[in-house]
Amino acid sequence: MRLSQQTLDHLPGAVACPNYDRDQAIGIVHFGLGAFTRAHQAWYTDRCLDVGERGWMVSGVSLRSAGVAHQLNPQDGLYTLVERSAEGETRQVLGAVGEVLVAGTDDDAIIARIASPDCHIVSFTVTEKGYCRAPDGTLDRALAEQGFYPLLEKALAVRQTADLPGLTLLSCDNLSGNGKVLRALLTQWFAGRDSRAADYFTNRCTTPSSMVDRIVPATTDEDLAKLEQTMGLRDEGAVFTEAFSQWVIEDEFADARPQWDAQGATIVADVEPYETAKLRMLNGAHSLLAYAGLDRGHEFVHQAIADPVLLDLVSALMRDEAAPTIQAGAGQDLDAYADSLIARFANPTLRHRLDQIAMDGSQKVAQRWLDTLAIRQERGKDSPAILTGLSHWLLHVRGDRRRVDDPMAGALQARWQEAGARGVVQAMFGSDGLIASRWTPDAAERAFIEARLRADD
């Protein structure tokens, strides 16, 4: 029997279920309703609905496949959130998702949802590559034609014609200054296009930055089978996560919003200190564990962090290299943050796969590693931990060790073939490199990486 609104009564009494009327207005349209969003933003929104707020049901939009729609629509949008810790598991059914629409199939419905007077927020977790940027960070218009941009443009034109209030366009992806990035890319998209949508975006919509943090491993068939045994119902959309969750949002909303801050989120004037710490410390450490951990024969994060060599590298990356480049906000203790991250990485119940973290590295390394390298280079400081991680990433994208799941996989392998081990660092990074960043490796840094490439080959 499948989880649905009609089968909730079959669940064990210990499983919390929505106690609110789900037949209410959809106020949020979310692009990219993957496991992370279901464990994070939708969880905060569910908590708001659970205490009596109304009008904040979520319409999820899948851009690449109908997989999530097939998981959730037969279940009336319901799914189980399982929190895992050393103390055990807790389970609750979340009800904030009202529907899942699929781009390319449901375009008219997506546009209508965004154009509705009920909609106040359009949010995004489309991953770094979903913003359709060229290697230099500008908009790749050809890629953007296949993304969320055309749908958003058509909906904003309708809202402008109807003289509706502006929308909050809320990026929740791991991009440095994600709100500013989104605004810049949309400005490029609208240049020379429908003036109604462009004017509406420029004059009425806001793009606050945000920082999101919750470790959400990919759900496995084994996870779903065990949950079915426990719950007595089959749940194809279940997500499994840690107990920790953090959401910091810039206070720049165009119109109404849920009271997420009453449910644990933080609304601030400046997200940058939190965002920078997360990108350079948590995400930077995750990437190091992924590429170096895979090369050392590990499969999961908790195995990699238990490796003394990798633990020392991660500690050095966070405390010695990344933290000194971050201007901490009021009350932000970066050393304590590093301690908490190591403890979270060591949680054996999450089973967070390293190959999941290793995906799309070309879209991630600039903000996770290269920004730190640029700052430390300007200060005359060495960064051996990050350079070691970069060496492992270069060996990974060469393509002969394991499958490379990256939108630039072909270009990365071509650079390797053209440049070889002696020239690949210069071919990948710097003013003429494939990966755009402020960092240009100097002679000592090139020598360090090349030595590691030879030693690990």
C-alpha angles and dihedrals in degrees: 000000000000126000110255141137089274096051100047090103089065093064122103113265093245092065111093115225133188111284095191135087106267093192094090140108122303106233100168130055111194125195112209108026096190129147093281095057092046089054096042126022094023089049092055090046092049089055090053092051091046092061094050108274113141138203098040105106112139129236108202121209122203113203103184109032145359093243098110091043089055089050099048112023094067085051094052088248093299121136139160124253111206118194114201126200139146087271093059138261135314122196133200134166114233123209107182094104110084100178145345119229125192123223112236091027104047101029096133091051092048092051091047092051092052092043093050118110086231092065117091104155135044111189134185140212098160095137123245093291092053091075089068098226127171117232090269091056098254123121117283097215095196092055091042091059086068095047137066095291100089093046092049092047093053092047094049091051089056091048091050091052091049091046092233124168117272124270130238106233102201121191114201097176129116096262124129106250089000094181092051090045091052092048093049093049093047090048089055091047093051095046107118094357135105104336093207093061093039093051092046092050095046098044105031112023127081129203109202119189120237141185120217127190130180127117109235115175120202112274114247132207088246090056091053094046093052092046091052090053090051099042101034090228132086113244114187093180101052119137128203123209147148125274092247120091133166133180123177117184131186111241096242108115121160095209141339122349139180116266091252090155090064087058099051106285119122122229111201141168092236125029096178101097092051094041094048092049091050095047097044099035110028099027093036091052092045092055092048091051091047101053098031092039094053090049090052092052101259126138105189137042094242090056093049095049089050089060105098092216093053094041089057091048093049092047091050092047094051102036105028104029113023103031096057089057093056123086099215120222125232110302093002109139107193095186091054088046090056090051091051092049093053090050091050092048089053094058102120094193094069097062091199107189118230092214089059090057091044092063120111095006093161088065094048114037096076095063096031099048116356097061089055091047091052094052094046092047090054088052093048093247128142121231107196096160094055092042089053090052090048090053091055091048091053091052089048096053092047082083102222099098102053141336112300112218100194133121089231096045094120094047092046093052091046091055090051092052093048099043106029124202093305095054106027096094093056091041092054103039140038134039093323097032128117093240111063116222144128090256121095111180114238124217094271093049092048090050091049093052095042090052090052091048091054093044095049097040 
